[in-house]
Amino acid sequence: MKYLIYSAILGFGLWMGSEIIEIIQGGYSPVVYYLTAGYHFFAGLGIWGLYKKQTPVKNTFNTISASIASISYLVLTLFPVQVMNSGLSMADFLEQHPLYKLGGGIWLGGMLLFSISVIKTSYFPRWSGLMILLGTLIFTIGPLLTWPMILININNILFAATVMYMGAKNLDTA
């Protein structure tokens, strides 16, 4: 289980790094795309470590939420690289490949359920579940409302830091 928690910390650390680089460079670059792909893969594995820590006893709701979140991360692993290689904007790529919208919707549902399970079990501090919930909503709604990208980047950094905190706080008991 310790390796799954390391995976969560690594995955969300990669996402934080990609967001910082995106801020510094003023947009997407190959480094950002590859870091985001790594984030998806390691976060997909790492969600299971967090799930196992908060659910020592069988709990169907938590199992479903972790499964949906994990599967969606793993399914979306190559998405950033495919967008980069297409030469299209994210919006244009999604228009041509609408199946990825389904993957994004599944991720949204999985992360909303996972945040509720974090709040509900109270194993992790409740504020961390609220941060995941707010971070997920802002990540999803911000671009639709055409918020400045810097606000979404900062949200994503705080979201990633929250999950990294949750993992790091539990490494000694993993």
C-alpha angles and dihedrals in degrees: 000000000000090000091053090053090048086052091054091050092047094045096049089041089057089051091050089050092050091051092050091049090047090054093048094046095040095235148005124328134169090266091055092049094049093045089050091051089051090048092054093051098046094039089052089058095036096056086070092058091053090045092052091050095052096040111051089154123053110273118174096202092053092045092052093046094049091045094052094045093046096046092048092052091050093046090052095048096106096035096095093048091048090051090049094048093047093061088221129122116256091255093050092046091051090049090055094040105036093168087080089062086063090052090050091049091050089050090051092051093045095050093046090051091044091052090051090050090051090051093043099050094044091207089123119040110282090234088066091058090048090050091052090048094049092040091053093048095046091046089054103036100035096074091044089055090044094239115175110278092234089066091052091046091052090047090052092049091052091045091051092045090053093054091044089052090051091053097042092048089058103042093097091059097040 
